[in-house]
């Protein structure tokens, strides 16, 4: 059975897509993963299934989405497939139309609450267009998966859909070579707090994390990854005289990032409740911290709070002011390591892709029985 998976990104760093396609391939499906390529795109590492990346004339905006969906529609129209997988709302028009014309099942995978993303704030016309597409198509979707219970509840209440939750849990990591702080040019003698991710953007709490370093004593902050907030954060660090307390590390392969994370004493996941997408999100980095064996401080949002309270792996910061955040960080760092170790080990055994992937496979198995 052939599944075509469609995405608008360049495939190089989308771990959710990689995990999903690998799980489906291992189960016996033939997979074609189709994305885009940009001038600055990294190579896609060798994978057992087929990947293809398409060039586009436009990089962003309405013209890009129109071009992308037109090209994708004709590709699907003339390519054999048994199931088409649409990743997020920006791929859905082409996937939905092709699936209807060819009478093939469609799986819609919503990685986020798309019409609630901060990029649509202050853009009422663009937001209205996406909301219209959502209202026209989502009530007709039979096979719908998303990343958190909160997002599933919103969509289910709005469109009456039956939605499967497949969380963005990491692949377990085993026998990663040990590293030292010197390997990352970081000091040995201080406690270390990390904020990592490929989307260190506005309203992700990074500014507050920097400012709270004024209140954390013998502690440094490591910001590892990329995002549109990074240039402003560098300026903030310089303006506040925190060059010896805040360190920036560029994006790196996951194994090396896990080496770095395991050297830290606390991980931060402190998105603000500034938009619906952040409110309902369940950040990947939370599970990476748990997998690396370090306690966490999270913002008081439904999904991160649920994980922290269920497994007892850290603290919930009710106030994200620099002073309020530093109090929670200091409390985590002051606790004896034994307070967290067993709880983190238990959580890591349960919150990983080896267990979660069976929920994904169940969706496709159900489609097979319905055909």
N, C-alpha and C positions, 0 to 999 in steps of 0.2 A: 504494500500500500504506500503510495507516494503522498507526502505532505509538503506543500510549499508554504514557507514561513516568510512573511513580508514585514520589513521594518524600514524606517526612514533614517536610521543612523548608519554609521560606517562599519558596524559589527565588531570592530577591533576590541572594544572594551565593555561590551554589553554582556555581563556575566549571566544575567537571567536568560537571555537568548541562548547562550552557549550551553548552560545547564539543561534547559528544556530540550534543545535539539539533540544533545548527547544522550539524554535519557530515552528519548523516542527512538533514536538510532539503535541504541543498545537493545531496545525491546523488539526491534526487527522492522521498523518503518524506514522507508527511503526518504531522506530529507534533502530539500533544496532550501537554503537560507539565502534570501535576497535582500540586499541593502543598497547603500549608495557609497560612492567613493569621492573624497575631497582631495585636493592637492596635498594637504598636510596629514592625510590619513596614515596611520600606522599599518604595517602589514597584518593580515589576519593569520594567526598561528595555524599550523597544520591541524586540521580536524578530520575525523573519519567520514563526515558527511560533506556534501557539496555546498560551497558558499559562492555567491556571485555578487559583485558590487557594480552598480551602474552609475555612469557619469550623468550629470544634469547641467543644463545651461544656467540654472538659477540656484542659489545657495539657500535662500530663505524667503519667507513671505508668501503671499497668495500665488504668485507665479510659480514658485517652487512646488507648492502642494498640488497645484493644477497639473504641472508637468509630471510630477512624480506619479500621481494617480492615473493619468492618461497612459503613461508608459507601462505602469504595473497592470492596468486593465488589459491592454493588448497582449502583454506577456502571458497573463493568466488565460486569456481567451484561446491562445494558440499552443499552450503548454499543457500536457496531460497532468492531471493531479486527481487525487481521491478526496483530499481534505485541504482546505486553505486556512492558514492561521494568520489572522490580522493582529498586529501588535500596535495597540493604541489607536485613537480615533483618527489620526492623520493617515493611516493606511486603509481605513475601513470602507470608504466609498468604492474604491476599485475592487477590493476583496468581496464585498457584499454583492455588487453587481455581477461580477464574474461567477460567483457561487450560485446565484439565482439563475443566470443564463445557462450554466452548465449542469444545474441541479446537483451540486456537490455540497457536502457539509462545510460550514464555516465555524471556526473557533475564534472567538474574540478574546484577546488577552489584554486587559487594561492594566498597564504598569503603574498607573497613578490615576488620581481623580482629574482627568484631562482638562475639563472646563473650569477647574478651580486653581490651575497653576498660576503662579505670580506673574508670569510673562503676559497673561491676558488682562491683568489689572490695568485700568486706565485705557483699555482698547475695546470699548463697548461694541463697535461694529464687528470686529474680528471675533470677539467672544460670542456674539449673537449668531454668527455664521456656524461656529462649531457647535453651539447649543442646538441649532436647528438640525444639523446633521445627526447629532446625538438623538434628538427626539424622533427623527424620522426612521432611524435604523435600529437603535437599541431595543425597542419593544419587540422587534421581529427576530432577535438573536436567540437561538436555541441553546447554544453552547458558549458559555460566558465564564471566564475565569479572571480573577484579580488578586491583588497582593495582600489585602488586609480585610479583616472582618468589618471594619468601619466603612471602607469604600464599598464593600459588597452590600452592606445594609442600606447605604444611600441609594445605590443604583436599584436595588430590589424594591425599595419603597417608591422610588420615582417611576420605574418602568415595569414593575411586576415580574422581573426576571428571576429565574433560578440561577444562582451564581455560586461557583466553586471557588474557594479560597486556596491558592497555592502560593505560600509565602516565599519571599526572596531569601531563602536560607543558604548558607555557604556549603560548599563541598568540604567534608572533613579534611583536615590537613594532618599528615602523619610524618614523623621523622624529618621535620625541617631542620637543616643544619643550624646549630646555635650561632648566634652573632653577639657581638659586643657593641656597646654604645660608640666606641671609637670608630667602628665601621661606618657609622653615620655622622661622625664628627660632632658627637653630643657629649656633654660632660657626664662624668661618672658619679659625682658626689651629691646629686640633687634628685629629688622625686621628679617623676616625669609624667605629664598629662598629655594625651594625644587627641587631636581632632583630625580624622581622616575622611577622605571621600573624593569622588570625581565631580561633585557638585557643591563645592564650598562657595555658596552664593549668598546674596543678600537675604537677611532674615533667617539664616541658619545658626545664628548665635555666635559667630566667630568674633565679632567685635567685642561682645561681652566677655568671651573667653580670654581675649587679649587683655582687656582692661582689668579683669579679675586677678591677673598676675601681680598687680600692685598689692594684693591682699593674701598672697599664698606663701610667703616666706621662702623656704629653701626648695622651691618648685619651679620647673620650667614647663613651657607649653610647646608641643611640637604640632605644627600644622602640616599634614602630609597629604598632598593631592593638588587638585586644580579647581578653578571656579572663578566666576566674575568678581568675587569679593577680594581675591588675593592682592591685586595692586593697591587697593585702598587699605588693606590690612598691613601691608609693608610700610605704607606712609604713616599709619597709626602707630606702629611699633617704634618707628624712628621719632615721631613727634612726642611720644610718651617716655622715651629713653629706656625702652624695654629690649634693646638688642641682645642683652645677655640673658633674657628670660623667655624670649619667644624665638623659635627656630622654624624655618620653612624648608620642607623637603618636597621635591618634585614627584610627580606620578612615577610609580615603579611597578614592576611585575608583582602579582599577588603574593608569591612565595616570599619575596623580599619584604613586602609590606607587612606580612604576618610576622616575619622576624623582628622588624622594628616594633610592631605593636606589642609583641610578647615581652619586650624590654621595658615597657611602660608600666606605670602603677595605677592608671585610671584612664578610661576612655569617655569622651564627651559626645553626646547626641542631643543637641539642644535647639532643635528647630523651634521657631516662634509660631504662635497661633495667628499668623498674619493673613493666611488664605486657606481655603478649604483643602487644598492638596496637602499642605504641610500638616493641617490639623488631623487628617486621617491617615497620614503616611506611617509606614513601619520601616525605618531606615536600615539599609543593608549593614552599615557600619556597626550598628548595635550588636548584630550577630557575629561580626568579625571580632569585636572586642571579647565577646563571650568565648568564642573559639580559641582566642589567644590567651585566655585565662586571666583577664584583668577585669576588675569591677568597673561599673559605669556610673555616670551621672547623666540623667536624661531630663528633658523638659516635661512638664505636666500635660502631656497629650495622651489620648486614649490608648493607642497601641503600644508605645514604649512603656508607659506606666503599667500596662497589663503584664508585660514581660517581666519588668523589674519586681513587681509585687508578687507575681506567681512564683518566680524562682529565687527571689531574694538576692539578686546579684549586684545591687548598688543602691543608689539614692535617687529620689525624684526631687528636682528643684522646682518648687512652686513659684519662686521669684527668680527671674533671669537678669536682675541687675548685677553688676560686677560684684557687689558686696554679697548679695544673696547667693549667687552662684559659687563664689569662693568659699562660703560657709559649708556648702555641701561637698565641695571638692576636698576641703580640709578635713571634713568628717570622714570621708572615705579613706583618705590617706592616713589618718590617725588610727584607724581600726587595725587590729592585728591581722596579718595575712590569713590566718586560719579562719577568720570570720567569713571569707569569701571563697576559699579554695574548693571545698566540697560542693557548695552550691553552684559554682561555675562549672565544675566537672559534670555535674548532673545535667545542667542546662545544655552544655555542649553536646552531650550524648543524645539529647532529645531534639535540639534545635539545629538540625543539619539536613543537607539535601538528600542524604541516603534514606532518610525517613520520609521527607516531604515529597519526593518525586513520585511516590506511589499515588498521591492525590492527582497528579498530572496524568499519569498513565491511566487512571480510572476513568478520566474524562474521555480519552480516546478509545478505551475499551468499550465504553458505553455507546459511543458512536458506531463502533463496529457491530455491536449487537442490534442496532437500530436499522442498519443498512439492508 
